[in-house]
């Protein structure tokens, strides 16, 4: 058989088209297997980090079925439900019924849930969420590995890429966000690939269209993981291009046309692919006008946190617990530590003749300065006043006003890791050159020393974590696990605890996702707009505020059940089309909540499956009030509630004890008291 040989290193491509395709397919398969092997290797530390889920409890364990961690389980579950039912993965009426919620205006990462949809269908959303949180650092490390291999060339020192991958994939920024369930921030696989594509576009002589189109596709992929990370990456890459041009102006002018062609292809491709998601975020249904987190830019990263890890294994602060992690806190997200900083400085000195190293170092500095936000905070209490920072010029721009500048720390980690990788490669190359000139066999020793230096620099960083990360068992309240599955599909449930951002309660969303989204929820632990477009979490309606205060796990005053509060909750129940009100035995004070809902609704609940339950008329719930069929006036309902909850005989604590009073369940006596004062029958049993 005749063959045509093409010289490309030592590769030989057969002349027969069929054989040529077989050779190409074999090479692609080997490349895919090699990259999968790298991802598996990078996944091993992630399994250790997340071991409390992988030790046999993958389908029943989360960091917490609360806060951002519980929210993430819902975000992973929704795309699988949407695909199965042929509806939009970007919008859902399962939260904030009946208006719904714009998921792209939230941190929903719809691409993650879409890719994991088969796992969700087969094993449930908890398994998918744990898989996503395990793969996030592994894929981020792989992305840095790929980028470092591109920056050091095909003959670069391979261990340098592994060290760069570990430094980035298991940086405090990534691991902290894994602990909090922030898949959209922990999954930073795309930014390093964008760095690699931009590097190839700006330095190689291949087709600019190829790398431009690839960059545009990566823009689209990142937009479906996190628009916020995409915006930050775009800012840092733009700064990187400026630094690269400034470091070699003649080369930049010579390659200007080629670079502009590639960037034009990237903009065209990315613009077409992201046009609909961008419109959906900015102008789509239930979009949020302006920043979802007003004022967040004021509190940027603190300067000292760059090298100070804080107290080892300190208890999680209130903000971290609100985010859904209840174990010991790790270092600040911006922390690099003395070891990594020293290694990065040594790498820069060793590779000082490479412009690439200076560009990476400059871009890392830009990213870190941006992460400071609007003020330079030296520590938790002192800051430098009246100092202009770059973020002051960017904070109010469209899209960028949705960015929390602290999160630029993730890109700082990436650029520092790549700088370390490039520096280690340069040192190894020089060692090999000296060996060739002098015939010395010290290369293995140098390689070992460099590898140990990289790992030693990272050791103090990883030693600050609580490993494995703390987790809790996901337990569905008995009503949601049993009786709740009998409610008509699509029914609106008002659950206690009430899911809302200021309350930190996302448990009902976890129960809803495990149940397969059979019912819709009043409220939601997600960003939704007020009629003016401002975030509802910042300007909540009175009904939302009352129910959030009733449900908040943090210590604070409970609603007093004033006539105004009673009226607000009644109007909320009507406005949301609530069919079931369910007070579970989970929450800071379920007995108090049951008594308040008895006053609001005007009739007693049924005690069923460890929950107080009211079934309301789907059209006109207020006609199901007391004996007359009407709700009592708000003043009467409020007076009955206050009288029963403030009475000292028996004491409030005794009345709220489980099993006390005429029937089982927390608050049975108080509920009966409110019902008696309203002149309606007392609570019924199962």
C-alpha positions as CSV (number, residue, x, y, z in Angstrom):
1,X,0.0,0.0,0.0
2,X,1.3,3.4,-1.0
3,X,1.9,5.9,1.8
4,X,2.6,9.7,1.8
5,X,4.9,10.8,4.6
6,X,4.6,14.4,5.9
7,X,7.4,15.6,8.1
8,X,6.2,17.0,11.5
9,X,8.7,16.0,14.1
10,X,8.7,12.2,13.7
11,X,5.0,11.8,12.9
12,X,4.0,10.0,9.7
13,X,0.5,10.5,8.3
14,X,-0.7,7.8,5.9
15,X,-1.6,8.8,2.3
16,X,-4.8,6.8,2.3
17,X,-7.7,9.1,3.6
18,X,-9.3,6.4,5.7
19,X,-6.0,5.5,7.3
20,X,-5.2,9.2,7.8
21,X,-8.5,9.6,9.7
22,X,-7.8,6.6,11.8
23,X,-4.4,8.1,12.8
24,X,-6.0,11.4,13.6
25,X,-8.7,9.7,15.6
26,X,-6.1,7.7,17.5
27,X,-4.1,10.8,18.3
28,X,-7.2,12.7,19.5
29,X,-8.3,9.7,21.6
30,X,-4.8,9.6,23.2
31,X,-4.9,13.3,23.8
32,X,-8.3,13.1,25.4
33,X,-7.2,10.2,27.6
34,X,-4.1,12.1,28.6
35,X,-6.1,15.2,29.7
36,X,-8.6,13.0,31.5
37,X,-5.8,11.4,33.4
38,X,-4.5,14.9,34.4
39,X,-8.0,15.8,35.6
40,X,-8.3,12.6,37.6
41,X,-4.9,13.2,39.2
42,X,-5.9,16.8,40.1
43,X,-9.2,15.4,41.5
44,X,-7.5,13.3,44.2
45,X,-6.9,16.2,46.5
46,X,-10.4,17.4,45.9
47,X,-11.8,14.1,47.1
48,X,-9.7,14.5,50.3
49,X,-11.1,18.0,50.7
50,X,-14.7,16.8,50.2
51,X,-14.1,13.4,51.9
52,X,-17.1,13.6,54.2
53,X,-19.3,13.4,51.1
54,X,-17.3,10.8,49.3
55,X,-17.0,8.4,52.3
56,X,-20.4,6.9,51.4
57,X,-22.8,9.8,51.8
58,X,-22.6,11.5,48.4
59,X,-26.3,11.7,48.1
60,X,-27.1,13.0,51.6
61,X,-24.3,15.4,52.5
62,X,-23.8,19.1,51.8
63,X,-21.7,21.7,53.6
64,X,-25.1,22.9,54.8
65,X,-28.6,22.7,53.5
66,X,-28.8,26.4,54.2
67,X,-27.4,29.7,52.8
68,X,-25.4,29.6,49.5
69,X,-24.6,25.9,49.9
70,X,-28.3,24.9,49.8
71,X,-29.0,27.4,47.1
72,X,-26.3,25.8,44.9
73,X,-28.1,22.4,45.1
74,X,-31.2,24.1,43.7
75,X,-29.2,25.9,41.0
76,X,-27.7,22.5,39.9
77,X,-31.2,20.9,39.9
78,X,-33.1,23.4,37.9
79,X,-31.5,23.0,34.5
80,X,-32.1,19.2,34.7
81,X,-35.8,19.9,35.4
82,X,-36.0,22.5,32.7
83,X,-34.5,20.2,30.1
84,X,-36.8,17.4,31.0
85,X,-39.8,19.7,30.7
86,X,-38.8,21.8,27.7
87,X,-38.6,25.1,29.5
88,X,-36.0,27.8,29.9
89,X,-33.0,27.0,32.1
90,X,-32.6,30.8,32.6
91,X,-35.9,31.5,34.2
92,X,-38.0,29.8,36.9
93,X,-41.4,30.3,38.5
94,X,-40.6,27.7,41.1
95,X,-39.2,30.5,43.3
96,X,-40.9,33.8,44.1
97,X,-44.2,32.4,42.9
98,X,-46.0,33.5,40.8
99,X,-43.6,36.1,39.3
100,X,-40.5,33.9,39.1
101,X,-36.8,34.6,39.1
102,X,-34.2,35.5,36.5
103,X,-31.5,32.9,37.1
104,X,-28.9,34.6,34.9
105,X,-29.2,37.6,37.1
106,X,-28.2,35.2,39.9
107,X,-25.1,33.1,40.4
108,X,-26.8,30.1,38.9
109,X,-24.1,28.7,36.6
110,X,-26.7,27.1,34.3
111,X,-24.0,25.3,32.2
112,X,-22.9,23.3,35.2
113,X,-26.5,22.1,35.9
114,X,-27.0,21.3,32.2
115,X,-23.8,19.3,31.9
116,X,-24.7,17.4,35.1
117,X,-28.3,16.9,34.1
118,X,-27.9,13.1,33.5
119,X,-26.4,12.7,36.9
120,X,-29.2,14.7,38.4
121,X,-31.8,12.5,36.7
122,X,-30.2,9.3,37.8
123,X,-28.9,10.1,41.3
124,X,-30.5,13.4,42.4
125,X,-29.3,17.0,42.8
126,X,-27.2,16.4,46.0
127,X,-24.9,14.0,44.2
128,X,-24.6,16.4,41.2
129,X,-23.8,19.3,43.6
130,X,-21.1,17.3,45.4
131,X,-19.7,16.2,42.0
132,X,-19.6,19.8,40.8
133,X,-17.8,20.9,44.0
134,X,-15.3,18.1,43.7
135,X,-14.5,18.8,40.0
136,X,-14.3,22.6,40.4
137,X,-10.8,22.7,41.9
138,X,-9.7,19.8,39.7
139,X,-10.8,21.4,36.5
140,X,-9.4,24.8,37.6
141,X,-6.1,23.1,38.2
142,X,-6.2,21.4,34.8
143,X,-7.0,24.8,33.1
144,X,-3.9,26.3,34.7
145,X,-1.9,23.2,33.7
146,X,-2.9,23.7,30.1
147,X,-2.2,27.4,30.2
148,X,1.3,26.8,31.7
149,X,2.1,24.1,29.1
150,X,1.2,26.7,26.4
151,X,3.3,29.4,28.0
152,X,6.4,27.2,28.5
153,X,6.1,25.6,25.0
154,X,5.9,21.9,23.9
155,X,9.4,21.2,25.3
156,X,8.8,22.9,28.6
157,X,9.4,21.3,32.0
158,X,6.3,19.3,32.7
159,X,6.4,19.4,36.5
160,X,6.2,23.2,36.3
161,X,2.7,22.9,34.9
162,X,1.7,20.5,37.6
163,X,2.9,22.9,40.3
164,X,1.2,25.8,38.7
165,X,-2.0,23.8,38.5
166,X,-1.9,22.8,42.2
167,X,-1.1,26.3,43.3
168,X,-4.1,27.7,41.4
169,X,-6.7,24.9,41.7
170,X,-6.2,24.6,45.4
171,X,-5.7,28.3,46.2
172,X,-7.6,29.8,49.1
173,X,-10.0,31.5,46.7
174,X,-11.0,28.2,45.1
175,X,-11.2,26.1,48.3
176,X,-13.1,28.8,50.2
177,X,-15.7,29.0,47.5
178,X,-15.9,25.2,47.4
179,X,-16.7,25.2,51.1
180,X,-19.4,27.8,50.6
181,X,-20.9,26.0,47.6
182,X,-20.0,28.7,45.1
183,X,-19.5,26.6,42.0
184,X,-19.7,29.6,39.8
185,X,-16.6,31.0,41.5
186,X,-14.7,27.8,42.4
187,X,-15.0,26.5,38.8
188,X,-12.3,28.7,37.2
189,X,-11.4,26.4,34.3
190,X,-12.1,29.0,31.6
191,X,-9.9,32.0,32.6
192,X,-6.6,30.1,32.3
193,X,-7.8,28.7,28.9
194,X,-8.5,32.3,27.8
195,X,-5.0,33.3,28.9
196,X,-3.6,30.5,26.8
197,X,-5.7,31.4,23.8
198,X,-4.7,35.1,24.0
199,X,-1.1,34.2,24.4
200,X,-1.2,32.0,21.2
201,X,-3.0,34.8,19.4
202,X,-0.5,37.4,20.4
203,X,2.7,35.4,19.9
204,X,2.4,32.6,17.4
205,X,2.2,32.7,13.6
206,X,-0.8,30.4,13.1
207,X,-4.2,31.6,11.9
208,X,-5.5,34.4,14.1
209,X,-9.0,33.4,13.2
210,X,-8.6,30.0,14.9
211,X,-7.5,31.5,18.2
212,X,-9.9,34.4,18.0
213,X,-12.9,32.1,17.4
214,X,-11.7,29.8,20.3
215,X,-11.5,32.8,22.5
216,X,-15.0,33.8,21.6
217,X,-16.3,30.4,22.4
218,X,-14.6,30.5,25.7
219,X,-16.3,33.8,26.4
220,X,-19.7,32.2,25.8
221,X,-18.8,29.2,28.0
222,X,-17.8,31.5,30.9
223,X,-20.9,33.6,30.5
224,X,-23.0,30.5,31.3
225,X,-20.9,29.8,34.4
226,X,-20.5,33.3,35.8
227,X,-21.0,36.6,34.0
228,X,-19.1,38.2,37.0
229,X,-16.0,36.1,36.4
230,X,-16.2,36.8,32.7
231,X,-16.3,40.6,33.3
232,X,-13.3,40.4,35.7
233,X,-11.3,38.2,33.2
234,X,-12.0,40.6,30.4
235,X,-10.7,43.5,32.5
236,X,-7.5,41.7,33.5
237,X,-6.8,40.3,30.0
238,X,-7.2,43.9,28.6
239,X,-4.7,45.1,31.1
240,X,-2.4,42.2,30.2
241,X,-2.5,43.1,26.5
242,X,-1.6,46.7,27.3
243,X,1.3,45.6,29.5
244,X,2.5,43.2,26.7
245,X,2.4,46.0,24.1
246,X,4.2,48.4,26.5
247,X,6.9,45.8,27.2
248,X,7.6,45.3,23.4
249,X,6.1,48.2,21.4
250,X,7.9,47.4,18.1
251,X,6.7,43.8,18.2
252,X,3.2,44.9,19.1
253,X,3.1,47.3,16.1
254,X,4.4,44.5,13.8
255,X,1.7,42.1,15.0
256,X,-1.0,44.7,15.4
257,X,-3.0,43.7,12.4
258,X,-2.9,40.0,13.2
259,X,-3.8,40.6,16.8
260,X,-6.6,42.9,15.8
261,X,-8.0,40.3,13.4
262,X,-8.0,37.6,16.1
263,X,-9.6,39.9,18.7
264,X,-12.2,40.9,16.1
265,X,-13.0,37.3,15.5
266,X,-13.2,36.8,19.3
267,X,-15.6,39.8,19.7
268,X,-17.8,38.6,16.8
269,X,-18.0,35.0,17.9
270,X,-18.4,35.9,21.6
271,X,-20.9,38.7,20.8
272,X,-23.1,36.4,18.7
273,X,-23.0,33.5,21.2
274,X,-23.5,35.6,24.3
275,X,-26.1,38.2,22.9
276,X,-29.1,36.4,24.3
277,X,-27.6,35.6,27.8
278,X,-26.4,39.2,28.0
279,X,-29.8,40.6,27.1
280,X,-31.4,38.2,29.6
281,X,-29.2,39.5,32.4
282,X,-29.6,43.2,31.6
283,X,-33.2,43.4,30.2
284,X,-34.8,40.0,30.5
285,X,-37.8,39.1,32.6
286,X,-37.4,39.9,36.3
287,X,-33.9,41.4,35.7
288,X,-32.2,43.5,38.4
289,X,-31.4,47.1,37.7
290,X,-27.8,47.9,38.8
291,X,-25.8,45.9,41.3
292,X,-27.4,43.0,43.1
293,X,-25.0,43.8,46.0
294,X,-25.1,47.5,46.5
295,X,-22.1,48.8,48.5
296,X,-20.1,45.6,48.2
297,X,-17.2,47.5,46.5
298,X,-16.4,49.4,49.7
299,X,-15.1,46.4,51.5
300,X,-12.4,45.1,49.3
301,X,-9.6,42.7,50.2
302,X,-7.3,43.8,53.0
303,X,-3.6,44.4,52.3
304,X,-2.4,42.3,55.2
305,X,-4.5,39.3,54.2
306,X,-2.1,38.8,51.3
307,X,0.5,37.2,53.7
308,X,-1.4,36.8,57.0
309,X,-3.6,33.7,57.1
310,X,-5.3,34.7,60.4
311,X,-6.0,32.3,63.2
312,X,-5.7,28.7,62.3
313,X,-9.0,26.7,62.4
314,X,-10.9,29.8,63.8
315,X,-14.7,29.2,64.0
316,X,-16.6,30.4,60.9
317,X,-17.8,33.9,61.3
318,X,-21.4,35.0,60.8
319,X,-20.8,35.8,57.1
320,X,-19.3,32.4,56.3
321,X,-22.2,30.7,58.2
322,X,-24.7,32.7,56.3
323,X,-23.0,31.5,53.1
324,X,-23.6,28.0,54.2
325,X,-20.3,26.8,55.8
326,X,-20.3,26.0,59.5
327,X,-16.8,24.5,60.0
328,X,-13.5,26.1,60.9
329,X,-12.6,29.0,58.6
330,X,-9.6,28.8,56.2
331,X,-7.4,31.7,55.2
332,X,-8.7,34.9,53.5
333,X,-9.5,34.4,49.8
334,X,-6.7,36.8,48.8
335,X,-4.0,34.9,50.9
336,X,-0.9,33.7,49.1
337,X,1.5,33.3,52.0
338,X,5.1,34.0,52.5
339,X,6.1,30.8,50.7
340,X,4.2,31.5,47.5
341,X,5.2,35.2,47.4
342,X,8.8,34.3,47.9
343,X,8.7,31.6,45.2
344,X,6.9,34.0,42.8
345,X,9.6,36.7,43.5
346,X,12.4,34.1,42.9
347,X,10.7,33.0,39.7
348,X,10.5,36.5,38.4
349,X,14.2,37.1,39.2
350,X,15.1,33.8,37.5
351,X,13.1,34.5,34.4
352,X,13.7,38.3,34.3
353,X,14.9,38.1,30.7
354,X,11.5,36.8,29.5
355,X,9.0,39.6,28.9
356,X,6.2,37.1,29.6
357,X,7.2,36.9,33.2
358,X,7.1,40.7,33.7
359,X,3.7,40.8,31.9
360,X,2.4,38.1,34.2
361,X,3.7,39.8,37.3
362,X,2.3,43.2,36.2
363,X,-1.1,41.7,35.4
364,X,-1.1,40.0,38.8
365,X,-0.4,43.3,40.5
366,X,-3.2,45.0,38.5
367,X,-5.6,42.2,39.5
368,X,-4.6,42.5,43.2
369,X,-5.1,46.3,43.2
370,X,-8.5,45.9,41.6
371,X,-9.4,43.4,44.4
372,X,-8.9,46.1,47.0
373,X,-12.1,47.8,45.8
374,X,-12.7,51.4,46.6
375,X,-10.6,51.7,49.7
376,X,-7.1,50.4,50.8
377,X,-7.9,48.5,54.0
378,X,-4.6,47.7,55.8
379,X,-6.4,45.4,58.3
380,X,-9.9,45.0,59.6
381,X,-10.1,48.5,61.2
382,X,-7.6,50.7,59.5
383,X,-7.6,52.0,55.9
384,X,-5.8,54.7,53.8
385,X,-8.2,57.5,53.2
386,X,-8.5,59.6,50.0
387,X,-6.3,57.3,47.9
388,X,-7.5,56.9,44.3
389,X,-7.9,53.2,43.2
390,X,-8.7,51.9,39.7
391,X,-12.0,50.4,40.8
392,X,-13.4,53.8,41.4
393,X,-13.4,54.4,37.7
394,X,-15.0,51.0,36.9
395,X,-17.5,50.4,39.7
396,X,-20.5,52.1,38.0
397,X,-20.0,50.7,34.5
398,X,-22.6,48.3,33.1
399,X,-21.9,44.7,34.0
400,X,-18.9,45.7,36.1
401,X,-21.3,47.2,38.7
402,X,-22.3,43.6,39.3
403,X,-18.8,42.6,40.2
404,X,-17.6,42.1,43.8
405,X,-14.0,43.4,43.4
406,X,-12.7,41.1,46.2
407,X,-13.1,38.3,43.7
408,X,-10.3,39.6,41.5
409,X,-8.2,37.6,44.0
410,X,-9.0,34.5,42.0
411,X,-7.3,35.9,38.9
412,X,-4.4,37.1,41.0
413,X,-3.9,33.5,42.1
414,X,-3.9,32.4,38.5
415,X,-1.3,34.9,37.3
416,X,1.0,34.2,40.2
417,X,0.7,30.4,39.6
418,X,1.6,30.9,35.9
419,X,4.5,33.1,36.9
420,X,5.8,30.4,39.2
421,X,5.4,27.8,36.5
422,X,7.2,29.9,33.9
423,X,10.0,30.7,36.4
424,X,10.5,27.1,37.3
425,X,10.7,26.1,33.6
426,X,13.4,28.8,33.0
427,X,15.5,27.5,35.9
428,X,15.2,23.9,34.7
429,X,16.1,24.9,31.1
430,X,19.3,26.7,32.3
431,X,20.2,23.7,34.4
432,X,19.9,21.5,31.3
433,X,21.9,23.9,29.2
434,X,24.7,23.9,31.8
435,X,24.6,20.1,31.9
436,X,25.0,20.0,28.2
437,X,28.0,22.4,28.2
438,X,29.8,20.8,31.2
439,X,28.6,17.2,31.0
440,X,27.4,17.2,34.6
441,X,24.5,15.0,35.6
442,X,22.8,17.4,38.1
443,X,19.6,17.8,36.2
444,X,17.6,15.2,38.3
445,X,18.8,16.9,41.5
446,X,17.7,20.4,40.2
447,X,14.4,19.0,39.1
448,X,13.8,17.5,42.5
449,X,14.8,20.7,44.3
450,X,12.5,22.8,42.2
451,X,9.6,20.4,42.7
452,X,10.1,20.4,46.4
453,X,10.4,24.2,46.4
454,X,7.0,24.5,44.7
455,X,5.3,22.1,47.0
456,X,6.9,23.6,50.1
457,X,5.7,27.0,49.1
458,X,2.2,25.7,48.9
459,X,2.3,23.7,52.1
460,X,1.7,26.6,54.5
461,X,-1.2,27.7,52.3
462,X,-2.9,24.3,52.5
463,X,-2.1,23.8,56.2
464,X,-4.5,26.6,57.1
465,X,-7.6,24.6,55.9
466,X,-9.8,22.4,58.0
467,X,-9.4,19.1,56.1
468,X,-11.7,17.5,55.2
469,X,-14.1,20.3,55.0
470,X,-17.0,20.3,57.4
471,X,-20.3,18.9,56.1
472,X,-23.8,18.2,57.4
473,X,-26.4,15.6,56.6
474,X,-29.3,16.7,54.4
475,X,-32.5,15.7,56.2
476,X,-35.9,16.4,54.6
477,X,-38.6,17.3,57.1
478,X,-41.0,14.4,57.3
479,X,-43.9,16.4,55.7
480,X,-41.8,17.2,52.6
481,X,-40.5,13.6,52.4
482,X,-44.0,12.1,52.7
483,X,-47.2,14.1,52.7
484,X,-45.7,16.9,50.6
485,X,-45.4,14.6,47.7
486,X,-49.1,14.3,47.5
487,X,-49.7,18.0,46.9
488,X,-51.0,18.9,43.4
489,X,-48.1,19.6,41.0
490,X,-47.4,23.3,40.7
491,X,-49.0,24.2,44.1
492,X,-47.5,27.2,45.8
493,X,-46.1,26.3,49.3
494,X,-45.2,28.9,51.9
495,X,-42.6,27.1,54.0
496,X,-41.2,27.8,57.4
497,X,-38.3,28.5,57.6
498,X,-39.1,31.1,54.8
499,X,-36.4,31.1,52.1
500,X,-35.0,34.6,51.8
501,X,-31.5,36.0,51.4
502,X,-31.5,38.2,54.6
503,X,-32.6,35.2,56.6
504,X,-29.9,32.9,55.3
505,X,-32.5,30.2,54.8
506,X,-32.4,28.0,51.6
507,X,-33.5,24.7,53.2
508,X,-36.9,24.7,51.5
509,X,-35.2,25.0,48.1
510,X,-33.1,21.9,48.9
511,X,-36.3,20.0,49.9
512,X,-38.0,21.3,46.7
513,X,-35.1,20.2,44.5
514,X,-34.9,16.7,46.0
515,X,-38.6,16.4,45.5
516,X,-38.2,17.1,41.8
517,X,-39.6,20.6,41.7
518,X,-43.2,19.3,42.1
519,X,-44.3,22.5,43.9
520,X,-43.4,26.2,43.8
521,X,-42.2,28.3,46.7
522,X,-43.3,31.6,48.0
523,X,-40.1,33.6,48.4
524,X,-36.7,32.2,47.6
525,X,-33.0,32.4,48.6
526,X,-32.1,34.2,45.4
527,X,-31.9,37.7,43.9
528,X,-35.2,39.1,42.7
529,X,-36.3,42.6,41.8
530,X,-38.7,45.0,43.5
531,X,-41.1,46.8,41.1
532,X,-38.4,49.5,40.7
533,X,-35.8,46.9,39.7
534,X,-33.8,47.2,42.9
535,X,-32.8,43.9,44.6
536,X,-35.7,42.6,46.8
537,X,-33.2,41.5,49.4
538,X,-32.1,45.1,49.9
539,X,-35.7,46.6,49.8
540,X,-37.9,43.7,50.8
541,X,-41.7,43.9,50.9
542,X,-43.1,44.0,54.4
543,X,-44.4,40.4,54.1
544,X,-40.9,39.2,53.0
545,X,-39.3,41.1,55.9
546,X,-41.7,39.7,58.5
547,X,-41.3,36.1,57.3
548,X,-37.5,36.5,57.0
549,X,-37.3,37.8,60.6
550,X,-39.5,34.9,61.7
551,X,-37.1,32.4,60.1
552,X,-33.6,33.9,60.6
553,X,-31.4,31.5,62.5
554,X,-29.3,34.4,63.9
555,X,-30.4,35.8,67.2
556,X,-32.6,38.8,66.9
557,X,-36.1,40.0,67.7
558,X,-39.0,37.9,66.3
559,X,-41.9,39.7,64.6
560,X,-44.3,41.0,67.3
561,X,-47.4,40.2,65.3
562,X,-48.7,43.8,65.0
563,X,-51.8,44.5,63.0
564,X,-49.6,45.9,60.2
565,X,-47.5,42.8,60.1
566,X,-50.6,40.5,60.1
567,X,-52.1,42.5,57.2
568,X,-48.8,42.4,55.3
569,X,-48.5,38.6,55.6
570,X,-52.1,38.1,54.6
571,X,-51.6,40.2,51.5
572,X,-48.4,38.3,50.7
573,X,-50.3,35.0,50.9
574,X,-53.0,36.3,48.6
575,X,-50.5,37.9,46.2
576,X,-48.3,34.8,45.9
577,X,-51.3,32.4,45.4
578,X,-50.3,30.2,48.4
579,X,-52.0,26.9,48.5
580,X,-50.2,25.4,51.5
581,X,-48.6,27.0,54.5
582,X,-46.2,24.5,56.2
583,X,-44.4,25.2,59.5
584,X,-41.9,22.4,59.9
585,X,-40.2,21.7,63.2
586,X,-37.0,23.1,61.7
587,X,-36.1,26.7,62.6
588,X,-35.4,29.0,65.5
589,X,-39.0,28.9,67.0
590,X,-41.6,26.8,65.1
591,X,-44.2,27.1,67.9
592,X,-44.1,30.9,67.7
593,X,-44.3,30.7,63.9
594,X,-47.3,28.4,64.0
595,X,-49.1,30.7,66.4
596,X,-48.4,33.7,64.2
597,X,-49.8,31.9,61.1
598,X,-52.8,30.9,63.1
599,X,-53.5,34.5,63.7
600,X,-52.7,35.6,60.2
601,X,-54.8,32.9,58.5
602,X,-57.6,33.0,61.1
603,X,-58.0,29.2,61.6
604,X,-56.1,26.4,63.2
605,X,-53.7,24.1,61.4
606,X,-53.6,20.4,61.1
607,X,-50.7,18.6,62.7
608,X,-49.3,16.2,60.1
609,X,-46.0,14.5,59.6
610,X,-44.2,16.7,62.2
611,X,-45.5,20.0,60.7
612,X,-48.3,22.5,61.2
613,X,-50.1,22.6,57.9
614,X,-52.8,25.0,56.5
615,X,-54.5,24.1,53.2
616,X,-55.9,27.2,51.6
617,X,-58.4,27.8,48.9
618,X,-56.5,28.3,45.7
619,X,-58.6,31.2,44.5
620,X,-59.6,33.1,47.7
621,X,-57.7,32.0,50.7
622,X,-59.1,34.7,53.0
623,X,-62.6,33.1,52.9
624,X,-61.3,30.2,55.0
625,X,-61.1,32.1,58.2
626,X,-62.9,31.5,61.5
627,X,-66.3,30.1,62.2
628,X,-68.0,32.7,60.1
629,X,-65.9,31.8,57.1
630,X,-64.0,35.1,57.2
631,X,-60.7,36.2,58.6
632,X,-60.8,38.2,61.8
633,X,-59.8,41.8,61.6
634,X,-56.0,42.4,61.8
635,X,-56.4,44.1,65.2
636,X,-58.3,41.2,66.6
637,X,-55.8,38.6,65.2
638,X,-52.8,40.6,66.5
639,X,-54.3,41.0,69.9
640,X,-55.0,37.3,70.2
641,X,-51.4,36.5,69.1
642,X,-49.8,38.9,71.5
643,X,-52.0,37.8,74.4
644,X,-51.1,34.2,74.0
645,X,-47.4,34.6,73.4
646,X,-46.9,37.1,76.2
647,X,-48.9,35.2,78.8
648,X,-46.8,33.8,81.7
649,X,-49.1,31.0,82.8
650,X,-47.9,28.6,81.6
651,X,-44.6,30.1,80.6
652,X,-43.8,30.6,76.9
653,X,-41.0,28.2,77.0
654,X,-43.2,25.4,78.4
655,X,-45.9,26.1,75.8
656,X,-43.4,25.9,72.9
657,X,-41.9,22.6,74.1
658,X,-42.4,19.7,71.8
659,X,-45.2,17.4,73.0
660,X,-46.7,19.9,75.4
661,X,-50.3,21.0,75.6
662,X,-53.4,19.3,74.1
663,X,-51.5,17.8,71.1
664,X,-48.0,16.9,69.9
665,X,-45.7,19.4,68.3
666,X,-44.0,22.6,69.3
667,X,-46.3,25.4,70.3
668,X,-49.5,23.3,70.5
669,X,-50.8,25.2,73.6
670,X,-50.0,28.6,72.0
671,X,-51.8,27.6,68.8
672,X,-54.8,26.4,70.7
673,X,-54.7,29.6,72.7
674,X,-54.8,31.8,69.6
675,X,-57.5,29.7,68.1
676,X,-59.7,30.0,71.3
677,X,-59.3,33.8,71.4
678,X,-60.3,34.0,67.7
679,X,-63.3,31.7,68.4
680,X,-62.3,28.9,66.0
681,X,-61.7,25.2,66.6
682,X,-58.3,24.2,68.0
683,X,-55.6,22.4,66.1
684,X,-56.4,19.0,64.7
685,X,-54.2,15.9,64.8
686,X,-53.2,13.8,61.8
